[in-house]
């Protein structure tokens, strides 16, 4: 894979449902994180094709198993996957697979993660502890990953990057960025941080 820079990314590079002629590296990426962290929103903001969503309304029955602490306004949830696609410079095409965030959908994890090269883990600074289980799953698979703190209006602003990294027990080499999942440029920058991480840790003969 070639290096990519945010200044040259065009979310319309695909020109429709068909792959661009320049496509060279097709890469499966997980977009994961806890319930209500913004995975569906991020994929929708960057996808050059109409994204696939499998959202259903939350019901009174699901309220018994889905923790709505910190996301009381959320009315829907992903029950299978979200899917989108974005073309990057250098012929890199990312296929984005969003995972459900609840423990009750954990049986889908291995199937969704199969064949992925890396993961973008979204974190909500208002409820950092909600991300521990997902980070554990990603680390169990051995996937390289980057962490993106999705910025919510009422998220605390006083934590330093060092404090956030320590709270998640991240390795020094794990990329950690902030993003606004509603904004395409911001979301793309998060994906580029992951892509650069994958490039940097790929054997030299395959870069």
Residue pairs with C-beta under 8 A, 6 or more apart in sequence:
1 25
1 27
1 90
1 92
1 195
1 198
1 199
1 202
1 207
2 89
2 90
2 91
2 92
2 199
2 207
3 90
3 196
3 199
4 88
4 89
4 90
4 92
4 192
4 195
4 196
5 89
5 192
6 185
6 188
6 189
6 192
8 89
9 86
9 88
9 89
9 188
9 192
10 87
11 46
11 47
11 48
11 86
11 184
11 188
12 48
13 20
13 48
13 86
13 87
13 88
14 20
14 48
14 49
14 85
14 86
14 87
14 93
15 48
16 49
17 49
17 50
19 87
19 93
20 87
20 93
22 87
22 91
23 87
23 91
23 93
24 90
24 91
24 92
25 90
25 91
25 92
25 93
26 93
26 95
27 92
27 93
27 94
27 95
27 117
27 118
27 195
27 198
28 95
28 97
28 115
28 116
28 117
29 94
29 95
29 96
29 97
29 116
29 117
29 118
29 119
29 120
29 191
29 194
30 97
30 98
30 99
30 112
30 113
30 116
30 118
30 119
30 120
30 138
30 143
31 39
31 42
31 43
31 82
31 96
31 97
31 98
31 99
31 119
31 120
31 122
32 39
32 98
32 99
32 101
32 119
32 120
32 121
32 122
32 134
32 137
32 138
33 39
33 101
33 121
33 122
33 123
33 124
33 131
33 134
33 150
34 101
34 123
34 124
34 127
34 130
34 131
34 133
34 134
35 66
35 67
35 71
35 74
35 77
35 100
35 101
35 102
35 130
36 68
36 70
36 71
36 74
36 101
36 124
37 101
37 122
37 123
37 124
37 130
37 131
37 150
38 122
38 124
38 150
38 181
38 182
39 78
39 82
39 98
39 99
39 101
39 122
39 181
40 53
40 55
40 78
40 82
40 98
41 181
41 182
42 98
42 120
42 122
42 150
42 179
42 181
42 187
42 190
43 51
43 82
43 83
43 84
43 96
43 98
44 51
44 53
44 82
44 84
45 181
45 182
45 183
45 184
45 187
46 84
46 86
46 96
46 184
46 187
46 188
46 191
47 84
47 85
47 86
47 96
48 84
48 85
48 86
48 87
49 84
49 85
51 82
51 83
51 84
52 81
52 82
52 83
52 84
53 78
53 82
54 78
54 79
54 80
54 81
54 82
55 76
55 77
55 78
55 79
56 76
56 77
56 79
57 75
57 76
58 66
58 68
58 74
58 75
58 76
58 77
62 77
65 102
65 103
65 104
66 77
66 102
66 104
67 130
68 74
69 127
70 124
70 126
70 127
70 130
77 100
77 101
77 102
78 98
78 99
78 100
78 101
79 100
79 105
80 100
80 108
81 97
81 98
81 99
81 100
81 108
81 112
82 96
82 97
82 98
83 95
83 96
83 97
83 98
84 95
84 96
84 98
85 93
85 94
85 95
85 96
86 93
86 94
86 96
86 188
86 191
87 93
87 94
88 94
88 191
88 192
88 195
92 195
94 191
94 195
96 191
97 112
97 116
99 105
99 108
99 109
99 112
99 113
100 108
101 134
103 133
106 137
109 137
113 119
113 141
113 143
116 141
116 143
117 143
117 144
117 198
118 143
118 144
118 145
118 146
118 194
118 195
118 197
118 198
119 138
119 143
119 144
119 145
119 146
119 194
120 145
120 146
120 148
120 190
120 191
120 194
121 131
121 134
121 135
121 138
121 145
121 146
121 147
121 148
122 148
122 149
122 150
122 179
122 181
123 131
123 147
123 148
123 149
123 150
123 168
124 130
124 131
124 149
124 150
124 152
124 155
125 149
125 151
125 152
125 155
125 156
125 159
125 164
126 152
126 154
126 155
126 156
128 164
128 167
128 168
131 168
132 168
135 168
138 145
144 194
144 197
144 198
144 201
145 174
145 194
145 197
146 174
146 175
146 176
146 177
146 190
146 193
146 194
146 197
147 168
147 170
147 174
147 175
147 176
147 177
148 176
148 177
148 178
148 179
148 190
148 193
149 155
149 164
149 176
149 177
149 178
149 179
150 178
150 179
150 180
150 181
151 178
151 179
151 180
159 167
161 176
164 176
165 176
168 176
170 176
173 197
174 197
175 193
175 194
175 196
175 197
177 189
177 190
177 193
179 186
179 187
179 189
179 190
180 186
180 187
181 187
199 207
